[in-house]
Amino acid sequence: MKKMFNTIITFVAALAFVGCNDVRESQIPTPSIPFFEDEVAKPAKFETKKVDGVWRLMKDGEVFYINGAATNNFYGEVAKWGGNAVRTYGIKEVADEKTPYTTKEVLDEAYENGLYVNVGLGMKDCDSFDYSNPANAEAIAQQLENHRTWVRRFRNHPAVMCWSIGNEFESGDKAINEVYFKYVEEVAKMIHEEDPNHPTTIAFSNADVTKKLKPLMEIAPSIDILSVNSYYNGVGGVAKNVASAGWDKPWMITEFGPIGTWSLTTSTDPKTLPWTAANNKKALEELTSTEKAAFYSLIWTRDIKANENKGCIGSFIFLWGFQTHGEVLSWYGLFDKQKNSFGGVDEISACWTGKTVENPAPRIENRSKMTLNGKISTDGVNVVAGSKDNTATVEATSPTGKPLTYRWLINKEGEALSNGSMPDGIEGLIADNTKATITFTAPAAGAYRLYVYVTDEANHKVAMACIPFLAK
């Protein structure tokens, strides 16, 4: 997803290294020394290699298939569910409200849980920065040195798997990409010089053959792995485009999930609704968490794992944690803010482990199971602003047989808290939000979303459904 979590905090650090051994001895400034008690941190050796004619990712000489998660929260939890890798989007030295973890903390938590990290190196975006302008030469050179600093700082951390040079920072214009990829090649070559133990990749927003794959092949041969972010129903096309371009290196899917918000139209399922939501954008109908869950296993099985012998070395599900960015803040997160997991986590865990998850999440089978004044989200619901005695109800089931608790809330479309996450609801509208059926007073005129979260508190599992509505 464009610009997701790409904050980069850069600084100049005095670094020195000696020798050309596999493990370089670096003077790494505190607080980023990657040592744990008395143990000297030694990097795992990752490399790409053809095995019996098929590209594989190797860790210390053994095949390593990536069962990963693109993360912004709950990093260590990936291991609990059977995953082996996490992905970050940029270097973070100082935590803040929106990004509460530093890169060092993510790496440490990954190491402690037996996970490896696809470490993101943020780049200046081609949409807003001209790599061909001579006036930008100094900024480009400084960006390269910043990356060198970070590679030297973290290259010996035992949780590092690979370096990702940017996330969706390429252009839709082939000529612009040709200039950009020359710089990407400089960064990739620098990484190989500084860190012989970890391969390089670059994450694209799609697998366009003419504008992206072929220019990358010609201009940036130091990129070891192709990464593509793709959502339903486009993931299956990545393998075809990789083959069409003649890409003869490994590749991976570095974000995948249900249909993207940008893909909705009046004829898709879900669809856009007939009113403006916020910032002149269309209101978007949303799948229930149970409907979303099915797409993760479908994509992983049909479009990712099925291509393991065609160069696909694995994937990263999106988004592990809860959203702090995006058009609809409930769209991609696999957890709620209380760390309860949605059904999508059960689905991907079953894929990763080959075992059915015990105590699965509550289910809201589809959008018809939630109504507002007798209508479902597909109907395009309108209410009278300020009207009382509006009713909403949801039908949820508990596969575990454990009791379910209900939490309803109403948010104005497009609003977020200061950390970018979903607000906890407008106060004073819902009389009792803890039941399967509620009554509420409609808010002032505008576009809103009515949510219900149904939780199995004993197992920390949750289901969610939503109806966008217009108060007139």
C-alpha positions, 0 to 999 in steps of 0.5 A: 500500500502506497507510502504505508509506514515509510517514515525514515529518521536519518542521522549521521553516525560514526561507523567503522568496520574491519576485515572482509570476514563473513561476520563484519565487526562493526562499531555500532552506536548505542542504542542499536547494538545488536547483542543479547546478554553475553551473546555476540550477534551473528547474522544468518546467511541468506542468499538466493540460489537455483535448486534443481532448476528452481529459484529458492531463498536459502538460510544458512544453506537450507531452503527458507520459504517465507510465511510472513506478515507485513506488520505495524503492530504485534510483531512477535505474534506472527511466530505464535501463528506459525509465521517465520518473517515480518516486513517493515517499511522504513527505518525508525530510530525514535518511536512516536504515537503513530509508529510505536516501535523502533527498527531496533525493537522490531528486530529484537522482538523478531529475534526473540521469537525466531522470526526474520525481518524484511527490512525496509529502506524508505526512498524518496517517492517518484511522485514527488521527487525528481531523480533526474533534476541536477538540483537534487543531486546532493539530496540523492547522495545524502539518501545513499549515505543514510542507507549505508549508515543503516545497513552498517548499523543493522547488518549483523543483527541476527534477525535481518533477512533481506533489504527492501529498497523502497515500497511502491515509490516507482512511477507509472511512467517508464522514462521516470522509472529508468532514471529511478532504477539507476539510483536503485542499482546504486543502493543495491550495489552498496548493500552488496558491498557492505553486507554480503549476508543479505539479499536485496529486493524492491517492492512494486505496486504491480507487476507491469512488464513494460514500465517496471519489470523489464526496465528493472531487469536491464538497469538494476541487476543488483536487485536479487528478488522482485517484490510485488504488492497485490490484492484480490483478484490481481495476485494471480496475474503476477506469475504471468507477468513475471514469466512474460517479462523473462524475469529469471530471479526469485520473486515474492508477494510482499502484500496481499489481501481482499480487494483494495479500496481503490478497486471498488466501483458501482458494479464490484462486490463490495461496491461504491455507494451512491453518495460522497463519503469524505474528501470528495471520495465515494462511500465504500461498502465493506466486507465482514471480517468473515468474508475477508478471511476467506480471501487470505487462504484463497490467495495464498493457496491459489496464487502464492504457494501454487507458484513455489516451483515457479520462483515464488519464495513466499509472501507477506500477508497485509496487515498484521496489526490495526490500521493507522493509514488508509481510506477506511481504517477497518479495511485491512487490519487483522487485529482490533486495537485490543489485540483480538484477532479476526478470522483472517489470522486463523485462515493464514495460520492454517495455511502456514502450519497445515493445521486447522486452528483450534478455537476459531474466531466468531463469524458474521457470515456475510453483510446480510447478517447485519441490518440498519432499519431493516436494510443491509449495506448493499442497499445504500442506507439513509437515515434522517439526521437527529432521528431517534429509535433507529435500530441495528442488529447483527447475527453472529455465531461462536464456533467455540461455543463460548459466549460473545460480547458485542460492541457497537460504535458510530464514526464519521467517515474519514475521521481518525485519532492522532495516531491515525487509528480508528476512533472509539465512536461518537459518544451519546448516540447508542443507548446500550451498545453491548447487545446483538440488537441496538437502538440509536439516535442518528448523528448530524447530517453527513456520512458515517459508518456503523460498526459492530465488533463481536468478541470471544473474550475467552479466546481473544478472537473477534468478528466485525461488520460495518454499514456505511450510512448517510444522515440527511 
